[in-house]
Amino acid sequence: MFAKVKYYIDNLEKKPLIKYETKQDIVFPKTNSNYYIGTAGQKAVGRGDTVHRAHLSEVAFFEKPKDIISGISEAVPIGGTIILESTANGRGNWFYDEWQKAKNGESIYTPHFIPWFIDREYEISEKDLVALEAPQTIKERILKQELTEEEKWLRQKHHLTIGQIYWRRYKIWDLGDRFPQEYPENDVDCFLQSGRPVFRVVNMTDRPALDKEKQYFGGLDGAEGIKGGDNHSFALIDPRSKPAVVAFEITSNEPIDIFDQRVAKICKTYKVRLGVETHGIGVAHCEKLKALGVAFDEWETTVSTRPLLISELEEAYRKDELRETYPEAKTELLDMHYDDKNKPIHPEGKHDDRVFARGIAWQMIKQPTPGIIII
């Protein structure tokens, strides 16, 4: 960043007077101002200073972005400017959350998305492509393959040249799944494709009213019921809709007895085959529901059943066999990602209770229906 600014100053026709310059600081005496670089690793960057224009680069990769930006915000007076710029780094982090707030008009920041094709340097001619280091078969595919429907749409919507299409094909071959993150085309795919998400597709639909004549399948993932802890989540799926839909949910961190009373009321009002997580605090929920006269199946999430539950739920959403009706649940689903050991986890400070409630409900649909055998 500093080198770019230095290059710009050095190539001005009329250069500003510089008092002194270091590797991180340039002082302009005529305006009594200076330009300096700080790093995200500094504990007190910006604190105690007055900064009229701050540009924070690659914010999504900061270890503690909230702390750093709090310090910078205090340093910038009213009328100043703060720019938060970054490549996407998956969902469920501070940058993603702030971007969503800005899009929804809930942030002090104004969102600006810059797709790769705004820069016409990302274009390649047939002659240049031949000179690139790539297998001959790849070069021929890039040059001779007919336009896909997606490419036709991009050309029509954004007026891409054939040279930009060639460049895009080459970079997709070169980067694979990292292309949407490194060279985004919209502000949805770039977040979905980075961070190795578990759920890539979650289609939404309108939520139907509950019907006393329908058979529902439910899942309950319980918690301790304390402020700041995990949430309880209870979800109902209507499998007879085509596709199946999430018809109802209760998610809260209220005391166990109050939450289970709300669940019992729904289960006694409608036809519900309920599955309840028995692991850990789930035992307390099971005992309370039994006392309330609610019939249910026990489900224990173990090292063997957990991958099954998540993979089959992911398949149901991806194949459009199940549609979501709660935006909060869609966020939880899309936030879930694989860690370094390929275990599906939720980001720090986020929840996955809705995911498991739906996963248990989906497993109840797949279980054999209890019946009476007459001999």
N, C-alpha and C positions, 0 to 999 in steps of 0.2 A: 504493500500500500504506500509506504513512504517513498519507495523508488519511483512509483508512478507519479506522485505529486512532484518529486524532484525533477523528473523528466519534463513534466508540464511546465514548471517554472523556467527550467533551462532553455526551453524552446519558445518562450514568449518573445515577441518582437520588442516589447518594452518590459524589461525585467524589473520587478519590485526591489527596493533596497532591503538587503538582508543584514541584520546586525551580527548574528552568529548562527551557526548551524552545527548540530550534532547528529548522531545516528537516529535520534528519536525526536528531535526538536528543531524547528526553524522559527526565528524571531524576526518580526517585521516592525522596525522602530517607528516608521511614519504613522502607522495605524495603531501603534501600541498593542499589537496582537501577536499571537504565535500559533503555530500548527505543531501538534505533537502526537505521537503514537503511544498507546498503552496496550497491554496485553490482557486477555481475559483471565490469565492466571494471577494477575496482581490483586492483592486483597483490597486495596483502597483506591482503585482506578476511578478518577473523577471526583472523589470526595475532597471537599475543601477548595475546589477550583470553581471558576465560572466559565462554563463552556457554552458558546453560542450556537455552534453547529457540531453535533456528534454523529459519527458514522460508525456503527457497530457491524462488523463483517462476520458472516458464518455463525450467527447467533444460535442456530439450532444445534451447534456442536459445543456450545459453552457448557462447562460442568455445572455451574451455578448461575444460570442466566438471570434469575429473579434478583439475586443479591447484587450482581453487577449493574443491572439496569436500574435498580433502586438508587444506587449511588450516583449514576450518571444523571438520572431524572432530577435529583436534588441539585445537581451542578448546573443544569440548563435553566435559565430564567424564562419568564413568560415572553413569548415572541421568538424564542430560540427554536432550533430544529433538531430532532432526533431521528435518525434513519436506522432501522433494524433490517439488515439484508442477510440473506442466507440461502444456501441450497437446502432442500427439504432433507430431514433426517428421521423419517417415520412419523407415526402418530404418537399421541400420548405424552408429549413433552411440552415444555413451556412455549416454545416457538409455535408449535401446531395450535395449541389452545389459544394463544394470542391472535394468530392469523384468523381462526374461526370467529373470535370476538370481533375483530376488525371487519370481517365480511358482514357480520350481523349488525354492525353499527353500535357495538357495545364496548368499544375501545377508544382510547384517545388517538390511536394510530389509524392512518388511512391505508388500506391495502392496495398494493400495486403488484400485479403479476407480470413477469416478463418471460415469454416463451422463447425457445431457442431460435425460432425462425425470424425473430425481429432483427437478428444480426445477419446480414446478407453474406458475411464471410463464411457462414456454414453452408457452403454450396460447392459442388465439385463437378468439373466437366468430364466428359468421357475420356479425353486425353489424359487428364490428371489422375483419373481412377486407374487407368492402365499402369501408371507409374507407382501406384501404392503397393505396399507390402501386404499382399493377401493372395491366397490360392487362386489360380486361374478360374476354377469352377465358381468361386464366390464372386469374382469380378464379372463373369458372364451372367450369373444370376442377377446381380445388381443392375446390369445394363439391359438385359433382355426380358426379364420377368414382367408380365403385364401388371398394370396398376391394380392393387387390391382395392376393395370397397373403401377401406379406411384411407388409403392414399388418395383416392378420387375425392373423398369428402374433404380431406386436408387441402387439396389443390383448389377445390371450389370455395371452401370457407375462408381460407387464409391466403389464397392466390400463390401457392408455392410453385416455384419453377421446377422443371424436371431435374435440374442440377441439385436443388435442395432435396428432392426425393432420392436421388442417387446418394447424396451425403447421408441422409437419414438411414437408408438401407445399410450403408457401410458401417455406421456407428452402432446400429442395432446388432449387426454381426459381431462387431468388435467388443461391445459392452454387455450384450445380452440383457438380463433383467435390470441392470443398472442404468440403462438408457433413460427411462422415464424420470429417474431421480436426477441424473446429471444433466439431461437436456429435456426439461419438462415442456409439455405441450398444453397442460392445463393444471389447475391447482388442486385437482382431486387425485389424479393418477400419480403425481410425484410423491404424495404422502403415502398412498397405498403401496407403491412399489418398493419403497425403502423400508428398512427395518424388519424384513422377513415376516410379513403379517400372516396370521393363521387364517383369518377370514378375509378374502379379497372381494367377495360379492355378497351383498345383503340387500335384496330388493324390498322396497317399501310398498305398502298398500293401505287402504282405509281400514280402520278398525271396526269390525261388526259389533252390533249390540248382542249381549248375551241372550241366549234362548233356552228356556227351561226344557224344551223338547230335544235339544242336542246333547250328544255325548262329548264331553271334554276330557282332555288328558292334562294333568297338572304336574308340576315339579316344584319342590320347595328346597331351597338352599338356605339353611338357617345360620344365624350369627348370634353373638352374645347379647346384642341389643344395648350397646353402650355408645355414647357420643364419641365420634372420632374413630370408631372401629368399622369393621365390615358391615355391610347391610344384609338384612334378611331379604330374600326375594322369592316370590311365589308367582308362577306363570301358568296360564292356561293356553292350550293349543286346540284349535278346532280342526281335526284332520279331514272332515268331510268337505270342507271348502276345497276348491280346486284352483290353485294349490292351497295347502294347509296354511292357516294364519295364526299368529299369536293374538288371541282374542281378549286377554285380560292379564294384568299383572298388579301385584302389590310389592313395592320395594321401599324399605324404611330401616331405620336403626332404633325403633322404639323397643320397649321392654318385650321380652319373649312372650309373656302371657297376653299382652295387648295385641301383638302381631298375630299370634296363633288364633285368637278369638276372631279376628277379621277373616283369616283363612277359613276357619270352621264355618263361619256364616255363609261364605261363598259355596263351600263344598256341600252344605246342607240345603242350599237353595237351588243348586244346579247339579246335573249329573256329572260327577268328576271322578275319574280314576287318578288318584294322587300318588306320586312317588316322593318320598322324603329322604333326604340325605341323613344317614345315621352316623357318619364319622364325626368324632369330636363333640362339639356342642349340639350336633344333630340329635343326640340321645335325649336332651332336655326337650327339644321340640316334639319328638316322638311321644314322650310321656305326657306332655301337655295336650297333644292332639287326641291321644287315647282317652284322657280324662274328659275331653270335650265331646267324645263320641264320634270322632271322625275316623273312618276306615281308610287305610292307606297301605301302599307297598313300601317296603324298606329298600333303599338304594345306598350302597356304600361305595364311595369313590376311593379306589385303590390305585396302585401303580399299574395295574392291568386294565381296570375299567375306565380310568381317566382318559387315556388316549382314545379308547373306543368311543366314549361319549362325545369328545370334542371332534374327532374325525367324522363321525356320522352326522353331527349337527352341521359341520362345515359343508359336507356333501349335500345336505338337504337345502341349505341356503344357496349354494353354488348352482345346483341343478334346478333351482326355482321350484323345489318341492315344498318349500316353506317360505313364507313372506313375513316380514317384520312390520309392526304397527307402532312401535315406540321408538322415537328418535334417540332417546337415552340408551336404549339397548343396542341400537345400531352402532353407537359410538363405542360402547364397551366391546362389542364383537370386533370391530375394526381396529381397536386399540390392542387387542391381544396379539402377541408376536412370539416367535421362537427365540429362546436364548442360545448361548453358545453350545449347550448340550442338547439342542433340539427339543427342549421342553416348552410347551405353550405357557406363557406367563402374561400377567398384566403389568403395565408400567408402574413404577413407583408412584404412590399417591393416588392410583386409580383403583377401580373395582372390577370384579368379574362375576359378581353374584348373579346378575341377570343371565349371563352366559350359561352358568351351571343350572339355574332353574329351568331354562329352556332345554338344555341338554337332557336333564332328568325327565322332563315332560315328553321329549321326543323318544326317549328309551321306553317310557310307559306305552307309547303307541306301538312300539315294536314287540312288546311282551305279549305272550299268549293271553287271550281273554279268559278269565276264570269262568267255568261253567259247571252245570250239574249233570252228572252222569247217572242215568236211570238204568238199573239192571233188572 
